[in-house]
Each structure stands twice: as C-alpha cells, then as structure tokens.
Amino acid sequence: RPYSILIFFDATQLHDKTELHLRELRQEFALVASSFITNHNNSNTKLFFADIEFRESQSSFHLFGVNSLPHIRLVGPTAKSLKDESEQMDQGDFSRLAESMAEFVESRTKLTVGPIHRPPILSKTQMGLIVALLLISSPFIAKKIFTGETLLHDPKIWLSGAVFIYFFSVSGAMHNIIRKMPMFLVDRNDPNKLIFFYQGSGMQLGAEGFAVGFLYTIVGLLLAFVTHLLVYVKNAKAKRVAMVFAICVSFWAVQKVIFLDNWKTGYGIHGFWPSSWN
C-alpha cells in the first residue's frame, strides 16, 4: 500500500456531548481534507482521509482498539497491525483544531498539507449588503459624529466597556475560548447532575471562571465606588455605613476566592503578622 490513511472516529449519538466537541472536530477534519486536495490540485494520492461512525462500523472501532473519543489515527504505508502499528493523535493537540491535525500528518509523514482554507465568515452577497447599508447610512452617521450624539460620546458606554473588559480579563474567558472549555460537565455517576466546579488544577470549567470573575468584579466595583463616588457624599454617617458595607462585602468575596482556590488546588494562603507585633 503506497499511501497513508488519516481516520477520524466519530459517534453521532455523542454529538450532543459538548465537552467532546465531536461535531466541531469532524468539521475541522473535513476542512483539512478539502485543503489538502485543493493545495495539491487533487493529484496527490499519497494520503487519503476517512471517517468511521460507531453505529455503522463497530467492528472497525474494535480493530483499532478505540474505546474513547475524540480519536484520530494515522495508518502508514507499512502498517500491518491496525491497532499496534498505527499512530494516534494526542488528544491534547485537538485545541488547535485543523492546524494541529495538519501538523500531526506532516510530522508523521513526508507529506505537506499546506495552508488551511477556511470559508469566509461572510459571503459576497452579505458583504455587498453591508457595504450598501454603510453607504446609505454614512450621511446620517457623519451628522451624528459632528454633533457629538453617538454612543462613543456617552460616558456610560465607556464605563460599561471598562467593566466588561475587567470581568473578561479576570474570569478566564480567554482561556475558555482558546481551550474550548465547556461551561459545565455532566456527572458520570449521575447523568441528571451537572458539575460546575471541577476539583483539580489541571482543568478549569467556564462556570467556575465566571464565578470567580464575578467575585473579583464585585471588589473592583466597590473600590471604584469608594474612591470615585463616596468621596462626594457630605454626610459622614452615610460615608461610614457605605464604607463598612464595602469592606464587609469585599472581605466576603476575597474569602470565597481563597476558599475556592484552596479547594481546587490544595494550596493554602496564609497571612503573616509583622514580627514586632508578636
């Protein structure tokens, strides 16, 4: 056999399991195949792509020894035993999707997949409609800009944007996007139970990141309130009450963050008094 085969193992009944990302990975696998064909003008017969669906061919899963998904395997030209001599793609490399699949092929064979040709986000018709709308509305937009009546002239918009960026930064949202992390998991022992907090430093769910980010945001908003608004209050009693409230809520939020960090990682945070106080 003078060619290699890259096989994607699929199971349509598991497509609703968002934590597996099978539907998305299947689309990325098809993207690698179409890009390989396009880059080589449909003339390279050294690599073939195939997908095997569990219900249609359970025996093939058994031949390869596949017992978990997602799973991608490369069968080289000299492989005789499908289970022992074919090479499995590391599941940790799935985060880069089509690009990591192409790198896996290129690192295991002497072939070059080439650039990945992703379809454009907007079609030509959609782009034409957007350009036409912009041209029609440009005089009205220009008038709003010159008179200072746009949303960008509203301080509340900038304030909301700053709070959003702060929450986005401290909640691990970028980590969730890059790693394709689910918001929650389904408990294997009880399918009706959802897991929002995963104990262990090797994984972070979206829900727990947002929960901690919400606690951080509370503290940040209270600090902004104390330093930018409370200073203008003339009533001293009202200032004290607001200050005590801000301190208590901030202490509770920080305590919750420390507790969750200790529960998740096992590391403790200890306070130390100055030695002269002992």
RAVENTA-V920367 format. One record per residue. N is the residue number from 1. PHI is phi in whole degrees, -180 to 180 (none if undefined). Layout:
N,PHI / N,PHI
//
This chain:
1,none / 2,-90 / 3,-143 / 4,-108 / 5,-129 / 6,-102 / 7,-116 / 8,-107 / 9,-95 / 10,-129 / 11,-149 / 12,-63 / 13,-70 / 14,-105 / 15,-67 / 16,-82 / 17,-83 / 18,-63 / 19,-70 / 20,-87 / 21,58 / 22,-66 / 23,-61 / 24,-67 / 25,-66 / 26,-65 / 27,-67 / 28,-67 / 29,-63 / 30,-64 / 31,-67 / 32,-63 / 33,-63 / 34,-66 / 35,-68 / 36,-62 / 37,-66 / 38,-67 / 39,-68 / 40,-112 / 41,55 / 42,59 / 43,-115 / 44,-88 / 45,-110 / 46,-92 / 47,-144 / 48,-123 / 49,-114 / 50,-148 / 51,-127 / 52,-119 / 53,-95 / 54,-60 / 55,-67 / 56,-80 / 57,-151 / 58,-67 / 59,-65 / 60,-68 / 61,-60 / 62,-69 / 63,-62 / 64,-89 / 65,70 / 66,-86 / 67,-128 / 68,-151 / 69,-127 / 70,-74 / 71,-151 / 72,-129 / 73,-136 / 74,-109 / 75,-103 / 76,-78 / 77,-63 / 78,-98 / 79,-71 / 80,-107 / 81,-97 / 82,-64 / 83,-83 / 84,-97 / 85,-108 / 86,-88 / 87,-109 / 88,-95 / 89,-78 / 90,-65 / 91,-65 / 92,-69 / 93,-91 / 94,-72 / 95,-64 / 96,-94 / 97,56 / 98,-60 / 99,-63 / 100,-70 / 101,-64 / 102,-65 / 103,-65 / 104,-62 / 105,-65 / 106,-67 / 107,-77 / 108,-100 / 109,-129 / 110,-95 / 111,-93 / 112,-118 / 113,-75 / 114,94 / 115,-66 / 116,-86 / 117,-97 / 118,-87 / 119,-67 / 120,-65 / 121,-65 / 122,-118 / 123,-77 / 124,-63 / 125,-65 / 126,-64 / 127,-62 / 128,-63 / 129,-66 / 130,-65 / 131,-64 / 132,-64 / 133,-64 / 134,-65 / 135,-66 / 136,-69 / 137,-88 / 138,-58 / 139,-62 / 140,-69 / 141,-65 / 142,-62 / 143,-62 / 144,-64 / 145,-67 / 146,-69 / 147,-90 / 148,71 / 149,-113 / 150,-86 / 151,-65 / 152,-70 / 153,-93 / 154,-94 / 155,-61 / 156,-65 / 157,-65 / 158,-66 / 159,-64 / 160,-63 / 161,-64 / 162,-65 / 163,-66 / 164,-63 / 165,-63 / 166,-62 / 167,-64 / 168,-61 / 169,-75 / 170,-94 / 171,-96 / 172,74 / 173,-64 / 174,-66 / 175,-60 / 176,-65 / 177,-70 / 178,-68 / 179,-89 / 180,56 / 181,-79 / 182,-75 / 183,-71 / 184,-155 / 185,-123 / 186,-94 / 187,-65 / 188,-66 / 189,-79 / 190,-139 / 191,-60 / 192,-84 / 193,-106 / 194,-106 / 195,-108 / 196,-100 / 197,-124 / 198,-102 / 199,-83 / 200,141 / 201,-78 / 202,-83 / 203,-151 / 204,-135 / 205,-81 / 206,-65 / 207,-64 / 208,-71 / 209,-65 / 210,-68 / 211,-64 / 212,-67 / 213,-62 / 214,-65 / 215,-65 / 216,-63 / 217,-65 / 218,-59 / 219,-63 / 220,-63 / 221,-67 / 222,-66 / 223,-64 / 224,-65 / 225,-63 / 226,-69 / 227,-87 / 228,-116 / 229,-115 / 230,-65 / 231,-67 / 232,-91 / 233,-77 / 234,-88 / 235,-75 / 236,-66 / 237,-66 / 238,-64 / 239,-62 / 240,-63 / 241,-61 / 242,-65 / 243,-66 / 244,-63 / 245,-62 / 246,-63 / 247,-66 / 248,-65 / 249,-65 / 250,-65 / 251,-62 / 252,-63 / 253,-65 / 254,-64 / 255,-62 / 256,-65 / 257,-63 / 258,-64 / 259,-64 / 260,-66 / 261,-65 / 262,-67 / 263,-65 / 264,-80 / 265,-105 / 266,86 / 267,-84 / 268,-106 / 269,-113 / 270,-115 / 271,-92 / 272,-128 / 273,-84 / 274,-57 / 275,-61 / 276,-72 / 277,-84 / 278,-75
//
